[in-house]
């Protein structure tokens, strides 16, 4: 079989630079096509990808649904970065005879980004920088919102798994108090991670100066934080969401931000990604600090992602054992 390979959603155009694909393109003679743009319409995705037998994707950017698998009869191998990708219907892949493999990851990019966002909103970093570099406001000195100190303040962590525990540990370095809550958490689990069990979601929202979300998206966690929970927060408090957009009710968050019911939010994830150009969140100015789903993105992570993507493809082509997702 003559294979052809597509790399999807390479937003930074780095896939071919950060790993050596020559064993695929030169030695195995498999042509490689890179797509740096994102298509949301499934019909357009099918039309673009129908010729390819191997597709390499960045986790959870392009969703691979049953309809997409059905529309790609030539697809034999799907490689995703990471070993967990909720955007792939694995049952549909098996039904269509598509092998799905994944990669490891490297670094602590998400934890680093979470703290960049917390510090960003606490210290007004983007707003102050913009004021200093905008001609109309360049002469206005120290005119922004009074920064919020971290020492002695309370960080509320919703979910205390691997990421939540790392975030909690760093909070202690800043001299913060840490509250934690999730549906299955106990006081003992919280204490083992250096946190105090909040007792309830509502109590965590009331007491925290910063609320950071670290639970997985599932049917149970959609709208886990809605308008009722947001209105329990202090007017001086900030919400940080680097987990998944639908965990926080987007319409409710926009509403409370417009009303100044909380001090602000820092977001890396959204209900629809890429975020539509005319989205209401883009119109909130300094009330929200936004990143384009960059928490997991960094050079060390990408080096592992793409190097092991190449390894997976070569293993498949040679008939060697491959990291299969189940």
N, C-alpha and C positions, 0 to 999 in steps of 0.2 A: 504493500500500500504506500502511495506517495502522500506523506503527511504535509500539513501546513499549519503554522502556529500563529495565534493571535495573542497579544498582550493587551489587556483592557485597562482603561481608566488610569493610565500612567500620567497623572496630573502634572507632576514635576518633570516629566520626560527624562527620567533617570534610570529606567530599568536596564537599558542596554549598556549604560556607563558603569553601573554599580556592581555588575556581575559579568562574568565571561561566558557569553552565549556561543562562542565560536565552535564548540564541540557539536552544537545543534545545527547552526547555520552552515558551517564550513565542512565539518567532518561528516555529519549525518545528512547534510544537504537538505535540511528542512527550512524552507523560507519562513522568515519571521516578519510579522506586521504589527506595528505598535499603534495603539489608539490612545491619544492623550485627552480626548474629549469624552464626555459622558452622554449616553443616550438613555432617556427615560422611557420612551415609547417602545413597548415590547415588539411591535411589528417592525420598527426600524432596527432594533437590536438583532432580530432574526435575519432580516435582509442583509445586514452587515456581516454576521458571523456564520451564515450558512455554509460557506466554502471550507471552513476550518475544521480540522480533525483534532487539534489540540488547542485549548484555550487556557490562558493563565490570567488569573484575576486577583485583584486586591480585595481583601476580605470586606464583604458587605457593602461594596459599592454598586456593582450590578447584581441584581437578584436573579437566581436561576430557579425559576418556577417550573411546574409541570408543563405549562404551555410553551415555555422557552425550550425545554428539552425536546418536546415533541416537534418543535420547529427547526431543530438542528440535527437532522438525521446523520450527518457526517461526523458528528462529535464523538470522539472515542475517549479522550482524556481531559479532565478538568482539574487544574491545579490551583489551589487557593493559598494565599499567604496565611499562616496561622493554622492551627489544628482544630479551630472551632469557627464555623461560619454559618450563622443563622439564616443567611440569605440563600443558602443552597438547600433545595428539597432533595435530600439524599435518597428517599424512597423513589422519587421520580427518576433520579439518575440511574439507580439500579434497574428500574423497569425498562429504561432505554439502553441498557448495556454500557453506560458511561462510567469509567473508573474515576473516582474523585480522590485526590491526594492533597496533603497539606504540608506545611513547613513548621519549623520552630520559629522563635522570635528572639530578639536580643535587646538588652538594655532595660531601662526603667522609664521610658519616655512618657508613659501615661502619668505616672506619679509626679514626674518633673513638671508636666504641663498643668496638672491639678494645682500644684503649688504656685506656678507662674500665674494662674488665673486668680487664686486666692490673694496673692500679693498684689496682682494687678488692680483688682477692685478695691482692696483695702487701702492702697497707696495712691489711687487715681493716676496710675502711671501713663496710660494712653491719653487720658484727657489732658493731663498737664503737658505731656510732650506735644500734643496737637496744638494746645494754646501757645506754646513757645515757638512753634515752627509755622504758625499761620500769621501772615503779615498783619491782618486786622486785629489780632490779639497779642502780638509778640511783645508789646510793651507792658502788658498786664502781668504783674509779678505776684506769685503766690495767691491767686484769686480763686482757685478751685475749692472744692469741698474739702473740709478738714479730714486728713487721712485717719483711718481707723487703725489703732494699734492692735497687735495680736496678743501680746503678753497679758495673761490673766483673763483673756476672752475664752469663750466656749465654742469649740468646733463640734457640730453634730454630724455624725457619720451614719448615713443610711446604708447599711450593709457593711459587714466587717470581715469580708473575705480577704483574699491576697492583697488587692489594691487598697481596700478600706483600712486594713491593718497597717500597711506601709504609710498611708496618709496619717493615720493616728499617731504612729511613732514619730513622724516629723513634727507634728503639732506639739508634742511634748518638748521637743528641742526649742521651740519658740515660747515655751512656758504657758501653753494653752491648756485648758481643761478639755477633755474629750468625752462626749456623750455618744452612745451608739444604740442603734435600734434596727431590727429587722424582724420579720414575722417569726423566724425560728431562733432568735437569739435568746440567750440566757445571761444572767448576771455573771456566771462563771466564765462563759465564753468572752464576754466583754472585758472582764478583769484580766483574763489571760493575755489580751491584746493591749493592755494598759489603758483601757477605757472604763467608763461607768455606764451601766445599763440604764437607759432612759426610762424603761418601764412601759412606755407606749410611744407610738409615733407622734401623737399630739404633744406629749411632754417634751420630746426632742425638739419639735418645731418651736415651742414656746421659749425654751431655755437657751437655744443656740444663737450665737452671733454670726456664725457661718454654718450653712447646711450643705454638705457635699454628698452627692448621690453615687452609690456604688453597688447597686443591685442589677441583676440580669433582667433584660426585657422578657416578659412572658405574659400570658393572659392575666396572671395575678398582679403583675406590677404595672400594667397600663393604667395611667392616671392615679398612680400610687400617691402622688402629691398633686392635689387639686386645689380649687379655690379655698375650700374650708381649711386645708392645712396651711396654705400660704398666708391666710389671714390670721393664723395663730402666731406667725413670726413677729419679732420685734420690728418696729419701723426702721431701726438702725441695722437690721440684719441683711445678709446677702445669701443668695442661693447659687450653688455651683453645680452644674450638671455636665459631666463628661461621660456618662454611662450610655443612655439612649434617650432620644427626644421624647417619645410617648410616655415615658415614666412620669414626667411632669406635664400636667395639662397645659398645653401651649397657650390656648386662649385665656385661661385663667391667669397665667403668668404675665401675659401682656397687659391684662386688665389691672392687676395689682401694681405693676410697674408704672403704668400711666397714672394711677391714683397716688403714687408715692407711698403705698401701703408698706413696702419694704424698701431698703436703701438701694438695692440693685441686684443684678444677676450676672453670672459669668457662664457662658454656654459654649460647648464644643459640638453639640449634637442637636438634631432637629427632627421634626416629624417627617419632613420631605428634604432629601439631600440629593444634589446641591440645593441650597436654600434659594427659593424663587427671588428674583431681583427686586420685586415690589413687595416683599413680605413685610408685615407690620413690625417684626423685630428689628428690621434694618432702620426703622424710623424713630427709634427710642433714644438715640444719642448716647449720652454718658450714662444712662440708666442701665445699659447692658454692655458687657464686654464679650465679643464674639470671636470665635475661631472657626475655620471651615473643616471641622472634624479632623484636627491635627494631633490629638493627644497621643496616638500610637505612632505617629510619623517622626522618624529621625534617622540619621545615617546608619547607626549601628543596627537598628531594627531592620531597615531595608537591606542592609548587607546580608543578613541572615535570610530574610524573605526571598530575595531573588537568587542568592547562591543555591539555596535548597530547592527553589523552583526549578532551576536548571538541573540539579541532581535528580529530581523526581522525573522530569521529562526524559533524561538520558536513561534512567532505570527502566522506564516504560518502553522506550525504543529498543533497549537491549534485552528485554524480558527478565530483568533482574527484579528482586523484591522491591516494593515501593511502599511509601507511607500512605496507606489507604485509610480514608475517613469512613467511619461506620456510624 
